[in-house]
Amino acid sequence: MISQEIRKIAPEMDPLRLGTGWTEEELGRPQLLIESTFGESHPGSAHLLELSRAAKEGAALEGGRGALYFATDICDGMSQGHDGINYSLPSRDILCSLIEIHASATPFDGAVFLSSCDKSVPAHLMAAGRINVPCVVMPGGVMAAGPELLTLEEIGKYSAMFQRGEISREQLSFYQHNACPSCGACSFMGTACTMQAMAEALGLALPGTALLPAADMQGLAAAAREAGRQAVRLARLGLTPRQIVTKESFENAVLVHAALSGSTNALLHLPAVAREFGVELTGRDFDRLHRGALYLADIRPAGTWPAAYLHGAGGIPRVMEELRSVLHLGVLTVTGKTLGENLDELRENGYYERCARTLEGTGVRPQDVVRPAGRPLGRDGAIAVLFGNLAPDGCVVKHTAVPKEMHRALLRARPFDCEEDAIAAVLAHRVQPGDAVFIRYEGPRGSGMPEMFYTTEAIASDEALGRSIALITDGRFSGASKGPAVGHVSPEAAQGGPIALVEEGDLIELDIPARILRIAGIAGEKKSEEEVQAVLAERRARWTPKPPRCSRGVLSLYTKNACAPMQGGGMEPPADA
């Protein structure tokens, strides 16, 4: 064990551990880093101290010794509407780097990672690959729904309705006061729930532990306790994450993502995670795997039910059971067994029956939440990756959230160089049916790649605009976003991508079935591809980069070094490093 080797060469280690409350006997045990995002920052992390302590108890029961470490995450919901959202994506990479520091400065034999939300779960998955010590990821569960199944992603819609005078302040206040009735990730298939699901689909979380009901803290604590025990077992075996996770594991995860109609932000996070495991995962991989893929989970925001109901349907194991014929069943998992062996065991031990009991009294059946493979909600996954002269390196759209009439459209360009100007135009009704609203200079190098959440909500909540315009950006979207939204346009505007060259009145062709996003005309007139390229060349010759928005601090560091949206938006060392 590496901890015992370090004790031999670091004589201060033992007295410092003893001063922290360790016993002499515990010094010789397998040592676990128990890393969580606990903090009073938001509901996804406020309950994690209790789960961290349960994981530590589990480690002790298995003959190990855990040490609690903390790196609190931020909440995208609290960061919306102001410059705080610019820090959201950079926080993922900073969290991962801090865990690298924790694990490297004081080497451990294994780890348990506890997190719930948008950037913390992918940060922990990235860290698992980077530090590569035996570990288990323990998701923090999902919050309950509010009255009449109210969930947080509806608040943006209600806020836009209030600003337009369609509902009263009292009505908005009621929704705000009841949308988050418990701890855990927000109860819709946004980025937080999506990434919890990805942790289990990759084989890094124990079967059935993603999206557990956080209102059942006893059940969550029991799962965390088992995660602590299993991490000690893995430490003794020396079974590391890179021995478990392969390209086939990522392909399984993408197929689960399709079945869940998961967040488009998975196209940022999974490639970044894959890079830490030495695996290349591209937008073309996502598009290939989503083509013909089964869409099974009738979960909000694309579907009917809150994410809290997914566990009752059998959770991620049920989804993977329905996908069994197309998954790589031979991949390893943190149980030390293969995915196929895990699924067989769950089917035999009454797991699905126990899950179904949590839906009793709701009037909802497991098959209402996760459709059988023979009766899917759709057969072409959830996302499409588009290419063309506007996005030579790709962009992403969640086609399950796009009205059918907008799957093929010819639109007029309305470019804006920041989200604030765009949303002001939408709310003032200066955006008309048939417009393509561009929000640019909001990519990783432009501003840190914030979410365009309020703009998408304002558009989706407007009956006329939600079915007649498109929003196109080098930024990203909330996992709660709905409607005709195309994001992650690469190269981004800050790097001189074609999106920076779009002018008012250009004709924009959106063709989701053909996977095309391109400028098809200039000043309202259709042009050939050669004519369009000639105009773009002239515009590029006149284009000058905008001054950096961030000149100091962590945002400056991130925006100078971040890679392209379709490459995961992760920090890379400078070219001359």
Secondary structure, DSSP 8 states (H G I E B T S, - for coil): -HHHHHHHH-TTHHHHHHHTT--TTGGGS-EEEEEE--STTSTTTTTHHHHHHHHHHHHHHTT-EEEEEE-----HHHHTTSGGGGGHHHHHHHHHHHHHHHHHHS--SEEEEEE-STTHHHHHHHHHHHH--SEEEEE--B----GGG--TTHHHHHHHHHHTTSS-HHHHHHHHHHS--SSSB-SSSSHHHHHHHHHHHTT-S-TT-TT-BTT-HHHHHHHHHHHHHHHHHHHHHT--HHHH--HHHHHHHHHHHHHHT--TTHHHHHHHHHHHTT----HHHHHHHHTT--B-B-BTTTSSB-GGGTGGGTHHHHHHHHTGGGS-TT-B-TTSSBHHHHHHHHHHTTHHHHHHGGGTTTT--HHHHB--TTS-SBSS-SEEEEEETTEEEEEEEEGGGS-GGGSEEEEEEEEESSHHHHHHHHHTT-S-TTEEEEE-S-SHHHHS--B-HHHHHHHHTSTTGGGT-EEEESSB--TT--SSEEE--SS-GGGT-GGGG--TT-EEEEETTTTEEEEEEETTEE--HHHHHHHHHHHHHH------S--SHHHHHHHHHB--GGGT--B---TT-
